Amino acid sequence: MTREEKSIAIEDLTAQLAGSNIVYLADISGLNAETTSNLRRACYKAGIKLEVVKNTLLAKAMEASENNYGELPETLTGNTCIFLADIANAPAKIMKDFRKKSDKPVLKGAFINSEIYIGDNLLDSLASLKSKEEVIGEIIGLLQSPAQRVISALLNQFKEEEVA
């Protein structure tokens, strides 16, 4: 790879990082072609971009980025692939699903809305994170509950007055 090609690759990675608040780093080395293809397909269906990257280029892209990736560049050893997503728990769920049949992908770390997560031991926690839509749905449900009780009580009161 020439210097110019490396520079272009770093610029491309920097732009991808800038466009995503959810970045997972994982090791998928050792997966056979069929399993890797299935992983890519699952990511595509979930709206996740999966790309195998060179550690040095990703480290330089993280350095050039406006985001603070903290200790994530230190995890860039061995083979690395990057998952870029819009939903915080989607990559973790896919990794967890694939881990039922294999010991890979191994989570190296994640950057989720300016928070840094390091280590494969956090995969279950990340998979159980609630998406923005789920949290909003719960809040709306909690807000509706008291209002429904008040309306129900008022309707019961009116029915009692009509009977009397």
C-alpha positions as CSV (number, residue, x, y, z in Angstrom):
1,M,0.0,0.0,0.0
2,T,1.5,3.3,-1.0
3,R,1.6,6.4,1.2
4,E,-1.2,8.0,-0.9
5,E,-3.4,4.9,-0.6
6,K,-2.8,4.9,3.2
7,S,-3.7,8.5,3.4
8,I,-7.0,7.9,1.4
9,A,-7.8,4.9,3.6
10,I,-7.3,7.0,6.8
11,E,-9.5,9.8,5.5
12,D,-12.2,7.3,4.6
13,L,-12.0,5.7,8.0
14,T,-12.1,9.1,9.7
15,A,-15.2,10.0,7.7
16,Q,-16.9,6.8,8.7
17,L,-16.0,7.3,12.4
18,A,-17.4,10.9,12.2
19,G,-20.6,9.6,10.8
20,S,-21.3,7.1,13.6
21,N,-21.7,7.4,17.3
22,I,-21.7,3.6,17.7
23,V,-18.5,1.8,16.9
24,Y,-17.6,-1.8,17.9
25,L,-14.2,-3.3,17.5
26,A,-13.9,-7.1,17.3
27,D,-11.6,-10.0,16.3
28,I,-13.2,-12.3,13.8
29,S,-9.9,-14.1,12.8
30,G,-10.3,-17.8,12.4
31,L,-13.8,-17.8,11.1
32,N,-14.2,-19.8,7.9
33,A,-15.5,-18.2,4.8
34,E,-19.1,-19.4,5.2
35,T,-19.3,-18.1,8.8
36,T,-17.8,-14.8,7.9
37,S,-20.2,-14.5,5.0
38,N,-23.1,-15.3,7.3
39,L,-21.9,-12.6,9.8
40,R,-21.7,-10.0,7.0
41,R,-25.2,-10.9,5.9
42,A,-26.6,-10.6,9.4
43,C,-24.9,-7.2,9.8
44,Y,-26.2,-6.0,6.5
45,K,-29.8,-7.0,7.4
46,A,-29.5,-5.2,10.7
47,G,-28.1,-2.0,9.1
48,I,-24.6,-2.5,10.5
49,K,-21.5,-1.8,8.4
50,L,-18.8,-4.4,9.0
51,E,-15.3,-3.9,7.7
52,V,-12.0,-5.5,8.3
53,V,-9.4,-2.8,9.0
54,K,-5.7,-2.3,9.4
55,N,-4.9,-1.5,13.0
56,T,-2.4,1.3,12.3
57,L,-4.8,3.0,9.8
58,L,-7.7,2.8,12.3
59,A,-5.6,4.2,15.1
60,K,-4.6,7.1,12.9
61,A,-8.2,7.7,11.9
62,M,-9.3,7.6,15.6
63,E,-6.5,10.1,16.4
64,A,-7.7,12.4,13.6
65,S,-11.3,12.1,14.6
66,E,-13.1,14.7,16.7
67,N,-14.4,12.0,19.0
68,N,-12.3,10.9,22.1
69,Y,-11.8,7.2,21.8
70,G,-9.9,7.0,25.0
71,E,-8.3,3.6,25.5
72,L,-9.8,2.0,22.3
73,P,-6.7,2.4,20.2
74,E,-4.8,0.3,22.7
75,T,-7.1,-2.7,21.8
76,L,-5.9,-2.6,18.2
77,T,-3.8,-5.7,18.2
78,G,-4.1,-8.8,16.0
79,N,-6.9,-8.9,13.5
80,T,-9.6,-6.2,13.9
81,C,-12.9,-5.6,12.3
82,I,-15.1,-2.5,12.9
83,F,-18.9,-2.5,13.3
84,L,-20.6,0.8,12.6
85,A,-24.3,1.0,13.6
86,D,-27.1,3.3,14.4
87,I,-28.6,1.2,17.2
88,A,-26.3,0.8,20.3
89,N,-27.0,-2.8,21.1
90,A,-27.3,-4.2,17.5
91,P,-23.7,-5.3,17.0
92,A,-23.5,-6.8,20.5
93,K,-26.7,-8.9,19.8
94,I,-25.3,-10.1,16.5
95,M,-21.9,-11.0,18.1
96,K,-23.7,-12.8,21.0
97,D,-25.9,-14.7,18.5
98,F,-22.8,-15.9,16.5
99,R,-21.1,-16.9,19.7
100,K,-23.7,-19.6,20.2
101,K,-22.0,-21.6,17.4
102,S,-18.4,-20.3,17.6
103,D,-16.0,-18.5,20.0
104,K,-15.8,-15.6,17.6
105,P,-16.3,-12.6,17.2
106,V,-14.5,-11.5,20.3
107,L,-15.3,-8.0,21.4
108,K,-12.3,-5.8,21.8
109,G,-14.1,-2.6,22.7
110,A,-16.9,-0.2,21.8
111,F,-17.5,3.5,21.5
112,I,-21.2,4.2,22.2
113,N,-22.3,7.8,22.3
114,S,-19.0,9.1,23.8
115,E,-18.8,6.2,26.3
116,I,-15.9,3.7,26.0
117,Y,-16.3,0.0,26.8
118,I,-13.2,-2.3,26.8
119,G,-13.2,-6.0,26.9
120,D,-15.2,-9.1,25.8
121,N,-16.6,-9.5,29.3
122,L,-19.0,-6.5,28.5
123,L,-20.7,-8.2,25.6
124,D,-23.8,-9.3,27.6
125,S,-24.1,-5.8,29.1
126,L,-23.9,-4.2,25.7
127,A,-26.4,-6.6,24.2
128,S,-28.9,-5.7,26.9
129,L,-28.6,-2.0,26.4
130,K,-32.0,-0.5,25.4
131,S,-32.2,1.4,22.1
132,K,-33.4,5.0,22.0
133,E,-36.8,3.8,20.6
134,E,-37.2,1.3,23.4
135,V,-36.5,3.9,26.1
136,I,-38.9,6.4,24.5
137,G,-41.6,3.7,24.3
138,E,-41.2,2.9,28.0
139,I,-41.3,6.6,29.0
140,I,-44.5,7.1,26.9
141,G,-46.0,4.0,28.6
142,L,-45.2,5.4,32.0
143,L,-46.6,8.8,31.2
144,Q,-49.8,7.3,29.8
145,S,-50.5,5.0,32.8
146,P,-51.4,7.8,35.3
147,A,-53.5,9.6,32.7
148,Q,-55.4,6.5,31.9
149,R,-56.1,5.9,35.5
150,V,-57.4,9.5,35.9
151,I,-59.6,9.1,32.8
152,S,-60.9,5.8,34.0
153,A,-61.7,7.2,37.5
154,L,-63.5,10.2,35.9
155,L,-65.6,7.9,33.6
156,N,-66.5,5.7,36.6
157,Q,-67.6,8.9,38.5
158,F,-69.8,10.1,35.6
159,K,-71.4,6.6,35.3
160,E,-72.2,6.6,39.0
161,E,-73.8,10.1,38.7
162,E,-75.9,9.0,35.7
163,V,-77.2,6.0,37.6
164,A,-78.1,8.1,40.7
